[in-house]
């Protein structure tokens, strides 16, 4: 996983009017990667989603379009 890749992830959406929660699929762009110090494996990424930057574990996201 590299910076600039388009990824798909799920997020919980809470409806305050009905009081229900649903899971929605969102897309975003990877802006930073975090690796395990003693391995060269990516553990988590920061994703630009709308006007926010959120953190997600690599195991919970899927790459849609790889950066070249």
QUIRAZI-V325477 format. One line per field, one symbol per residue. ss: DSSP state (H for helix, E for strand, - for the rest). phi: phi as a letter, one per 20 degrees, with the letter a starting at -180 (. if undefined). A space follows every 50 residues. Layout:
ss: ???
phi: ???
This chain:
ss: -----EEEEEEEEEE----EEEEEEEEEEEEEEEE------EEEEEEEE- -EEEEEEHHHEEEEE---
phi: .cfnfecdbdbeddeffemddcececcadfdbccdfgecddfebcedecm dcdcdbfffdccfecffd
